[in-house]
Amino acid sequence: MGTLSGKRALVLGVANERSIAWGIAQALANEGAHIGLTYVGETLERRVRPLAEKIGADVLGSCDVTDDGQIEQLLGEVQSQWGRLDVLVHAIAFAQRDDLTGRFVDTSREGFRLALDVSAYSLVALTRAAMPLLCESGGSVLTLTFAGSERVFPNYNVMGVAKAALESSVRYLAADVGPDGVRVNAISAGPIKTLSAAGIRNFRDMLHVAEERAPLRRNVSADDVGRLAAALAGPAGHGVTGQVLYADGGLSILGV
Ligand SMILES: NC(=O)c1ccc[n+]([C@@H]2O[C@H](COP(=O)([O-])OP(=O)(O)OC[C@H]3O[C@@H](n4cnc5c(N)ncnc54)[C@H](O)[C@@H]3O)[C@@H](O)[C@H]2O)c1
């Protein structure tokens, strides 16, 4: 029996088989959790449905996290199909391509608003909507972040600011919902080649540098992140909340 046997996990952010959310969904399923996936739009639905079949997951519908109505509808679906929720995974980020190149100082007001809304505020909105279910089961919320929140990475720009807001939101949310027995954490992953990462100019350089310099001398995979996520969601993580845990081969400990 796995450590998450009988648990229900809602995973947002699977776009394809390279998605970090997909690595997490598989790891949670391997530990016995029943998974629910969402998608945004018909194109992604066509990619998500065959993946869901592979792990016996439910596809709970489309959810654009900028729309409170869609978030409510999704959690309503979880309530009616499952009647409980133990794990909520937020693996979502977006910024306009123009804002992931050139100088941060040129970020537009709208580009800033959009990146912060999709990539940070959505965690607050989803956690609030999921709380009635999560607090019954002593649930766990997990999001994904990157070291660009604290240090400057070329072209990461507005997404670094969004990740700083996201990490701070993890701490404030953890303090709010902890008394109800709900935990909120983030995993800060090293660079992984995914659809979103392809939108960051010269992302390949980040992969090369990480592989060359990280103490483990390799890049991490979505599976590495998934196994950590499963541990955090299970009994190993029961005393952990409000934290940002690095899964980056040790890259973040280096000074130079
Ligand atoms: N790839 C990396 O190097 C890396 C490193 C650290 C952290 N992260 C973070 O991991 C998370 C997952 O990204 P990924 O790299 O797996 O890429 P991905 O492209 O596979 O996943 C991003 C997901 O965000 C979803 N999304 C975007 N806008 C949305 C919206 N309005 N509503 C709902 N969903 C929306 C997309 O549909 C997609 O499924 C992101 O938060 C990303 O910043 C990625």
The ligand as an ORCA input file, in Angstrom:
! r2SCAN-3c Opt
* xyz 0 1
  N      10.479     24.191    -16.314
  C      11.266     24.750    -15.399
  O      12.479     24.901    -15.584
  C      10.686     25.171    -14.078
  C      11.546     25.359    -12.983
  C      11.001     25.767    -11.762
  C       9.635     25.980    -11.651
  N       8.837     25.800    -12.741
  C       7.390     26.036    -12.579
  O       6.701     24.822    -12.722
  C       5.345     25.110    -13.056
  C       4.923     24.231    -14.221
  O       5.595     24.647    -15.401
  P       6.258     23.626    -16.433
  O       7.671     24.033    -16.583
  O       5.921     22.231    -16.091
  O       5.583     24.046    -17.808
  P       4.213     23.593    -18.531
  O       4.115     24.488    -19.715
  O       4.215     22.147    -18.799
  O       3.095     23.934    -17.459
  C       2.584     25.217    -17.273
  C       1.088     25.050    -17.122
  O       0.478     26.293    -16.786
  C      -0.819     26.238    -17.361
  N      -1.441     27.565    -17.431
  C      -0.944     28.704    -17.978
  N      -1.862     29.689    -17.882
  C      -2.951     29.157    -17.241
  C      -4.207     29.668    -16.846
  N      -4.571     30.946    -17.084
  N      -5.069     28.837    -16.201
  C      -4.731     27.557    -15.943
  N      -3.552     27.009    -16.306
  C      -2.676     27.807    -16.950
  C      -0.583     25.662    -18.739
  O      -1.765     25.182    -19.325
  C       0.413     24.559    -18.409
  O      -0.273     23.352    -18.159
  C       5.306     26.617    -13.342
  O       4.863     27.299    -12.194
  C       6.762     26.934    -13.605
  O       7.076     28.294    -13.367
  C       9.323     25.392    -13.936
*
